[in-house]
Structures are given as C-alpha cells and as structure tokens.
Amino acid sequence: MEHTPQSPLTAIWTNVEDHALERQSPGLARARADATEAGIPQGSAAQAELLRALEHMVGATSVIVVGTGAVVETYQLLDGLDGHGQLTAVDSSAQGIAMIRSLLRELADSTQASLRAVSAPAKVFLPRLNAADYHLIVVAGDVDNYRATYEQAPRLLNKGGIIAFTDILALAGQTADGAAGDSVGMDDAPDTRKAGAMRQLLADVEEDERFESTLTPSGTGLLLAVKR
C-alpha cells in the first residue's frame, strides 16, 4: 500500500497524542482499553490531560462530566481533584453509565472525593443541581448532551468557571487511529446532525456575552467558555 506523507500539522497532532498516550498511568490505559474493547470509543489523551490541567488552573473542587461513556475524561478529572471535592458523571446511555459506574467503584477506595454517577439525560438532571456550585463542566458524546448542558451552564457555574465542549468539530471517529485529518472542518464530519448542531453551538457560545470563549485544536476541537 502506498504511504501518504503526513502534513506538518497532522504530524504534530499525532506526536502530541502519542506523547499523552505514553504518559497515561497503567490504570488509565487499562480503563481506555476496556472501554474501547466494549465498543465505547474514547476521546483524545492529550485533550483529557488538558482538562485535568484546567482543573488546577481554576482550583476546581466541583466538576460535572456529561458524556456517553466518557471514561478517559472522567478518570483524568477525578485524578485532577487530588482526592478532594466532588465529581458528578451524567450519562443517559445504559452501556456508558455502566462503564462509568464500574470505573468509579474501582477508584472509590483511592480518593476521598465525593463520586456520583447519574443515569439520566442532561436536560432532565442538570436543572436539579444547585446554582453557582460548580467550577468545571465537560461535555462529550451524544449531540443531545451539548445544547442541554450549555443552557444550564450559566446557572451552574460560579464566576470564572469553565464549560468545555469536546469534539466541537464533530470529527470523533473519522479516522481509524483517532487522528484529525488534514484541513478538516465541520463540513467533513461524518455525522451531519452533530456537525450542524456543533456549528450552531459554536456561534451561540462565541456570541454569548456571559462567557469568554476560545476554540482550540485539542482532540477533535475543544471549545472552552469561561463564565464572566
């Protein structure tokens, strides 16, 4: 088979991702492998590292992960709490929440953080949570998670809190190795429903005066919005 040379940007993405994969702890590597083997694709290792770093930047002690089997993100965010605070994982998929609950049970003895795994749609569960009580919200997985979480974020986050939208370019799973292709954008995304929803979400967040936002190339596009 003829080898297609990588562009410099693709090579950079691949090298950064490979570096992050090499830095994974044995526990995280095993959790990633188990989820992948169970048919639940996992997100970028470098992106998950960045999310953990963001926890420390904002001094987060209260974190929400809204996802569909977001095992890697949940693991890194729990690790970033350094044994304190609280982590709430919200997943409405039966397979995803089973995987998250199994992960939290496994890690419960190694942390004093309060852990909660909730099987419910984001639009049903998030309105029940206390206002201004959270420092970081991470959104992943199914397209329905994004709009529902965005609508609740201004109420849930305290000032300076961050909402992070993973896969904002809707490119997750486009390539076999998870790498972003050359010069890709939302028009290249295989899931046109998610791509359209992400395009509108990006525009809405960037125009929202309640947030200061930036689009980053981490993973398959990571949109960060800081509550003013």
Summary of the structure (lengths in Angstrom):
residues: 228
radius of gyration: 16.7
end to end distance: 52.2
largest distance: 56.3
contacts: 750
relative contact order: 0.14
helix: 47%
strand: 18%
